[in-house]
Every structure is written in structure tokens, then in C-alpha cells.
């Protein structure tokens, strides 16, 4: 497989996953935008404090199985062991249906204690109990999405995400409108996962199950337990890593909920999702690089592995860095536009948080690479230490500096864990970091930001920035030789498939070729 084909595999899968995460993020933004106006800051603060706990319980019940399923399905398919891939999915589904039900019950009966003892906000009881409906269905969805990911069928994940978001938003609006308040918003998420489970099961049964041969001999109970142990050995470190990853974002709101008002929680939890916007890109690449790295490592092909790694880093930095610069410069009009003028008090926290997300995107890609080549404990250890540090810093800085303190603590920790995981990644893979590409992207982002500083912090200024910033960045990046011949080939390959954007892609390709010929 040539380098361009390897890059195309990563790019195609990443683009599809980007659509999936974009649906998730856009749907989440629409969900939040509507609910900020329906619930007002105090009510939205209750929802903002519930969502992190919802995510924690989902990760605990899912146990890191989605990436584990993706890894083992891709690995065994590459070795023509489809019967083992089949059993991986079946065993995972049995385990996760059980764990999802148990954690759902745990959430329901612990809700009153969490609301009254830790947060000292009795109004949180019902929203937390509503989370119990979500957990069983969310873990079932993760099994099917893991198998889709392992087969590189990212379009099926896109379909399940679309169903989830449409139903979630619709039901949340209906339930809040008829008086369920913040609990109705959480219940809407539960109905979204039910819809996603139905769509995922249908796609799995029709398009994935047919690739699994019927085994000649039924697996014994002890053999299945041995397989489950293997899956758990890989998935538990990933689950602990995922919990620690969530702590990077969610320790802030949870500490804010302890010391500050629900209004403060609302300001921070409206800034936080905008800061996470760059994660659409890194999550997309990370979802593809994990099975791709696993496949390359299984085949012991260092050349392909090196190509996967360097191109993944390059694409992430190329897209994330200028995006983060733009968000940091226009934090206030972005918050006002999306959530209303009542929430602009989170602007300073957003400008700081998005810097942390720049660091965190590189951590996520590195983490998936290390997991894919068979070292899932490395990011786990780094994230556990990062989580402990984040908890300490938040409990120190939130009482002193409010929501800005939470943003500063998160950014410091994101930088430290990024440096740690990248150093370990290149030590394990012996691949050289594309320093020059990083420098060129940084220089282009700096030049892009200079004219943006002259624009007013208004909706008009934001609109102008959205139009001119990519143009400035592409011109500067092209002039300093940032684009490669591989970039041209990939743009030409996919440009004609981009519908109304094909003309724009063609202009970019011609500009790059002109710069390369000089």
C-alpha cells in the first residue's frame, strides 16, 4: 500500500468520523442553545452539573469496550480470524448489557445522596435519576459502534449519531415544554440513545453480521471468560483513561457546583462545549488511527505505521491550531450568538479553555496511537496523574478565581499530559515528530490572528473573521511551503466529491500548485 493510499485511508475515515462527531457536537450545541433559552441560567446550571455525572456513569458502565472492540475486530480481521471477531462482539454485548443495567440502578438510588450531600442542591435529584434511563442503551450502542469502527464502516456511526441527535433534541424540547424542567432535558438524551440503539442494531445485523462466519464449534464458558478477560485487560485501562479524560473537562464544573452558584455553573458549561469544538477533529482522527495503528502493528509494517502517525499529527495541528486561535479571539460574540447575552460572563474562561484544548487534541491522537500498538496503560497512567493534579488545582483555584480558575487549571494540566504522552509515543514507535510542519502551522496561525485583532468584538466582526481567516491562513501556509504534493493529490481525489464546495477546493489546489512551482 503506497503512502498516498495510507494517507487516504486515514483521511477518508477521519472525514467520516468528523461528520459523526460534528453531528454529535452540532446536535449538542443545538440542544444547549435551545435549552439555555428554555431553562434560564439557574435551570441550565442544573443541567450543566448533571451532564458530567451522566458521562462518568456511562464510561463506568461501558468500560472502554468501544475502542477495545474496534481494536480486536480490526486485528483479527487483518489476520483472517473472523470467527474470533464475531465472538468479540457477542461476548462484549453480553457483558455490557449486564453492566449497563446495574449502573442504571446504581445511578437511580444514589441520585438523592449526590444532590443533597455533595452539591447541596436538592433540585438536582430528578435530573440525576433521569440519567438511569440513558445508561443501558448507551452501552449497547457502544458495542455496535465499536464493530463499525473495527470494520472502518464509519458511515454507520454517522447514521446512528444522526438518529441519536434528532430524537434527543426533539424529545428534550417536548419534555421541557410540558413541565419536566431540567429532568426533561436529560430524559431527551435517553430517548436519543434508544433511537440510536435501534438504528445501530439494524445496520449491524444487515451489513456487519454477514461478514462473520458461523463457527463450527460453540465456544465453551471458560473460553468465553478467557476472551472476556483479554477484552477487559485492554478496555479497563482505556476506561480509566476515559474517566481521567473526562476529568480534564468535568472536574471544573463539579468543583464549581460545590463552591459557586448554579448560574456560575451555567456560564462555565456554555463556554466548555465551544472550547471542545476542536476535539471534533482530534476525535475523528483518533477513532481511525487506533484500529489503523493496531492493524499496522499486527502486520509489523513500520513504514505504514510511521505514515499513519506523522500524517495524523499533521492533519490535526493543521486544522486545530487556527481554529483555536479564532475561538480565543472571538469568545464573547460566540457565546452571545449561541447562548444569548446572559452567558457572556463565560468569555474569559472560554479564551483560556480553548488553549488547553489545543494541547488536549494532540494528547488524544497520541493516546489512540499508543493504545493501538498495544500499550493501553501508558495513557492511563498519564491521565490518572493528570486527573489528580487537575482535582488539586481546581479545588485551589476555583474558590480563589471562580470559573476562570477552573479554566486555568484545566489548561495547565492539558499541556503537561500532552508533553508526557507525545514523548512516550515517539519513544515507543521510533517515529520522528514533524516539527517543521508544526512550526509552519504556528507561523501561519500567528499571521492569521494579526488582522483579526483589529476587528470589533461584535457579530459583524465575527462574521468577517470567519470569512477572511481561512483565506489568510491558506495564503500564508502556501507561501511558506506548508502544503505537500500528497496534500494536492488528496484534495484532488476528494475535491470532486464535495458538491457545492468542489469549486473552492479546485481554487485551493491551483493556488497550492502555483506556490509549489515557484
N, C-alpha and C positions, 0 to 999 in steps of 0.2 A: 504494500500500500504506500503510495507516494506521500510526500509531505503535504501537498495541496489537498489530497483526499483525507488525510488525517485532520487537517485544519477544518475542512468542510464538514467532517463528521461532528467535530466539536461545535462548530458554528451553527450547523443545522439543528442539532439537538438543543443547543443553548438558546437559539431563537425561539424554538417551540416552548421550551421551559420558560423563557422570558415572557411569552404570551400567557402561559399558565400563571406565573407569579404576577404578571401585570393585571390579569383578571382578578387575582386574589387581592392585590393592592388597590386597584381601581374600585373593585367591589367594596373593599374595606373603607376606602375614602368616601364613597357614596353613602355607605352605611353610617359612617361617622358624621358626614356633613348633614345628612337628614336628621340624625338623632341629636346633634348639638342644638339644632333649632327646635326640635320637638320636646326636649327634656330640660333645657336651660342649663347653665353651668353646674348648679348643685346636683341635679339629676344625672347629668352626663358624668360628673365626677364619680358617682356610684358605679356607673357602667365602666368607667375607666379603671377603677380599682378592682372590678370583678374580672375583667378580661385577662390580666396577668395570671390570676389564680386559675382561671379556666385553662390557659395554656399549660401551666405547670401540671395540672391533673391529667391533661391529655398526653403530655410527654410521659408521665409516670405510667399511665395505663398502656401506651403504645410501646414503651420500652425500646425505642430506637429500631423497631423492626423494619420500617420502610427502607432505609438505606441498607440494612442487612439483607433484606430480600433482594433488593436491586443488585447488590454485590454478588450474592451466591447464585442468583439466576443467570447473571451475565457470565460469571466464572464457569459454571457447569455447562452452559450452552456453548461457550467457546471451546470446551473440552469434549463436546458431543455427549454430554451426560444429562440429556433432557429428563430422564426419569427421576434423577435426583432433584432437578429444578422443580419438577412437579410436586415432589414431596415437601420441598422447602415451603412452597406456597400453602399446601394443605396443613402442615404442622403449625405454621405461623398463624393461620386463620383460627385454628382450634384454640391456641394459646391466647390470642388477643381477644377473642370473643369472651373468654372467661375473665381475663384481666380487666377488660372494659366494663363488664357488668359489676365486678367487685369494686372498682374505683368509683363507679357511678353511685353505688350505695354509700361508700365512704364519704363522698362529697356531700351527699344529701344530709347525712346525720352529723357532719362536722360543721355545717354552714353556720349554725347559731353561735357556736363557740368562737369561730373565726371573726364573725361580725361584731360580737359583743365584747370579747376579751381583747383581741389584738387591735382591731381598728376602732373599737368603741363607737361604732356606727350601726345601730340596730337595723336601719333601713337596708343594709346590705344582705340581710338574711335571705330574702326571696330571690334576688338575682343569683346568689351563690347556689341556692337549691336548684335553680333552673339549669345550672351547669351539669347537673346529674344526668339530664336527658341527652346531652351532647356526647359524653364520653364513649358510650358503647358503639355509637355509629361512626364516630371519628376514627376509632381504631380499626374498624372493618374497612373503611375507605383507605386507610394507610396500607393495608395488605395489598389491595388491588393496585394502588398507585406504585407500590414497590415493584410489583411484577411488570407493570407497564414500563417503568424506568429501566428495569433489567433487560427488557427486550428493545430498548431505545424507541418505544412507541409513545413519545411524549405528547402526541396529539390527543391520545386518550385521556391523559392527565388534564389537558386543556379542556376537554369536553366535561369531565367531572367537576372541574373548578367552575366552569360556566354555570352548570346546574346548581351548584352549591351557592354561588353568589346571587343568582337571580331569586331563588327561593328564600335565601336568608334575608335579603333586603325587603322583599315583598311582605314576608310574614312579620318581620320586626316592625315595619310601618303599621301594619294592620293591628298587631297586638298592642303597641304603644298607643295607637289612636283610640282603642276601645277601653283603655284604662289600666293596662298591665304595667305601665311605667318602665323602669329600668329592667325589671324582670322580663317584660315582654320583648325587649331588645335582645336579651340573652336567649330566650326561647326561639326567637327568629333564627339564631345561629344553629340551634338544634335541628330545626326543620330543614335548614340548608344542608346539613350533613346527612340527613335521611335521604334527601333527593340525590345527593352525590353518591351515596351508597348504592342506590337503585341503578343509577346510570353506570357506575363503575362495574357493578356485578354483571350488567347486561353486556357491556363491552368486553369484559374479561371472558365471559362464557362464549361469546360469539367469535372473538378474534385471537385470544391468547390460549385458551384451554385446548384448542385443536392442535397446538404445537407440542403438547405434552403426550407422549405415548402411554398407553395403558400398561402398567407394569405387569410382568409375568408372574411375579410372586408378591404377595401382600407383605408390607413391611411389618415386622414384629413391634410389640410395645417397647421393648428395650432398645431396638434400633431407632425407633422414633424419638425416644428420650435422649439417645446419644446425639441425634441430629438436632434436637431442640437445644441441647447443651452447647453444641457448636454455634448455633444461631445466637443463643444468649451470650456466649463468650464474646461474640462480635458486637451484638446490639447493646448490651448493658453499658460498655464504655461510651458508645455513641449516645445512649440515653442520658448518661451522666453529663456528657459533653453538651447535649442539647439543653439540659436543665441549667447548666452553667452559662450557656449562650443566652438563654432567656433571662438569666440573672443580670447579664450585661445591660439589657434593656429595662428589665422589670423590677430590679431592686429599687431603682429610683422611685417609681410610683408607689411601691409598697411601703417604703420609708416615708415618703411624702404623706401617704394616707395615715400613717401613725402620728406624725407631728404637726401636719398642716391641715387646712380645711379641704372639703370636697371641691371647692372652687379652684384651689391651687392644683389639686389633682387633675381637674379638667383642663387647666392651662397646659400642664406638662404632657398630658396624654393626647392633646391635639398637636403639640409640637413633635412628639415622638414618632407618629406614623409618617410625617413628612420627612423627618430625618432618616427614616428607614427606606425611603424611596430608592436610593442607590442599591439597596440589597436585592431589588428585583434582578439586577444584572448579575451580582455575585452569586445569588442563589441559583440562578439559571445555569451559570457555568459550573457551579459546584455540583449540581444534580447530575450533570452529564459527565464531568471529569471523574467522579467516583467510580462508576462502572467501567468507564474507558480506561482509567488507570489500572483497575483490577484486571481487566482483560489483557492489557499490555504486560502487566507484571506476571500474569499466569503464563503468557507466551514467552516470557523472558526477552522481550524486544525492547532494549534500552533506547534505541533510536526513536521508535514511535512514542514511547513514554516521555522522552525528552521534548518531543514536538508538542505533545498534549500539554505538558506543563508550561513551557515557555509561552505558547500561544494563549493559554488560558489566562495567565497573568497579564499578558499584553492587552488582550481584549478588555479585561476587567478595568485595568488602570485607564485605558484609552477612553472608556465610556463613563467611568465613575468619577474620576477626578474633576473634569469640567462641570459635571452635573452638581457635585457637592459645592463647588465654588459658587455656582449660580444660586443654589438654595440658601447658602450662608449670607450672600449679599442681599437677597430679597426675602428674608424671613418674615418680616412684618406684613407686606402686602399679600404674601402667600397664605398666611394664617387668616387674614381678614377675608380674602377671597373665598377660601374653602370653608371656613367655620364661622365667619362673622366677626364683627369688630369687638365683640365681648371677649374674644380669645387672643387678642394681640399681645397680651401680657406674657405670652409664652415665646415671644420672638427672640429674646436674648438667649434663652435656653436652646431654641432651635438652631441658632447660628453656631453654638458650641457643639451641640449633639451631632450635627451633620459632619463636623470634622472628625469626630470619633467614628462615625460610620464609614468614612473613607478608610480609616485603619482597619475597621472590622471586616470590610469586604475582602481585603487581602487575607485576613485570618481565615475566613470561610473557605476560600479557594484552597489555601494551603491545608486546611483541616481535611477537606474531601480527598485531596491527593494522598495525604498520609494514611487516611482510613482505607482508601482504595488499594494501596500497595501492601496493606496488611499490618498497619501499626495503629489500631484504633485507640490505644491507651495514651498515645502521645498528646493528641489534642485534649483528651480527657484530663490528664494531669495539669496541663497548662490552664485549662478553663476552670478547674477546681480552685487552683491558686488565684486565678483572676477573680473568681466569684467571691472568695474570702476577702480579697483586697477591696473589691467593689462594695461589699457589705460594710466593711470597716469605714471606708471613705465616705459612703453615703450617710452613715449614722453620725459621722463627724461633721460633714459639710452641709447637709440639709438643714439642721437646726440653726446653723450659722448664716447660710446664704440662700436658703429657700430652694426653689426649683432650679436656679442657676447652679447651686452647689451640686445637685444631683447630676446635671449635665456635665460639669467639670469632672466629677468623679468617674463618670462613665467614659469620658474621652481619654482620661489618663490610663485607665485600665485597658481600653481598646488598643492604645498604642503599645503598651507593654506586651500584651498577648500576641499582637501582630508580629512584633520583632522576634519573640520567642519561637513561634511556630514556623516562621519563614526560615529562620536559621536552621531549625531541625529538619525541615523539608529538604533543603538543599544539601544538608549533610547526608541524609538517607538516600536521596536519589542521585547525588553527584551531578546534578544539573546546575548550570550557571544562571544566576538571576539576570534577566535582560535589563541591566542598569541603564543602558543608553536609551532604550525605549521609555523607561520611566522618566528620565531627565527631559527628553523631548516633550513628553506629555505635560510635565510640570511647567516647562518654559511656555508652552502654548497656552496653558491654563492661566498663567500669570498675565500674559499679554492680553488674553481674552477678558480678564477681570478689570483691566485698567479703564477702558471706556465705560464699563458698567458702573463704576464708582461715580461717574458724572450724572447718571440717570436718577430721577426723583424716585423716592420710595412710595410710589403710587401704582394703581392698576395699569396706567398707561406706561409707566417706566418698566413694570414687569413684562408687559406685552412686548415692548420694544426689545428688552433683554432676551426674551425667548426667541425673537426673530434674528437678532444680529449675533448673539453669542456663538451658535454653531458655525455661522459663516466665518467669523473671525478666527475661531479655533481651527477650522479646516484649512484656512488660508495659511495661518502661521505654521501649523503642523506640516503642511505640504512644502512650504518654503524651506524649513529646516531639515527636510528629508525624512520625516517621520513615517510616511507610508512606504510599503514594500511592494514588490511585484506580486507577492502572494495576496496582499490586500486587493490589488487590482483584479486578479483572477477570481477571487471570491465575490467581489462586488459585481463583476460581470456575470458571474454564474447565477447569482440570486437577484440581480437588479431587474431583470425582465419579469420576475415573478411577483413584483411588489406593487402591481396595479398602478394606481394614480401617482405613486412615488417613483415609478421607473424613470421618468424624465429627470427628476432630481438626482437619482443615483447615476444616471448617464453623465450629467454635468460634472458631478464629483469625480467620476472615473476619468473623464477627459482632462480635468484640472490636475489630477494626480499624475497622469501620464506626461503632461506638459512639464510638470516640475521635475519628474524623473529624467526627462530628456535633456534638461539644462545642465 
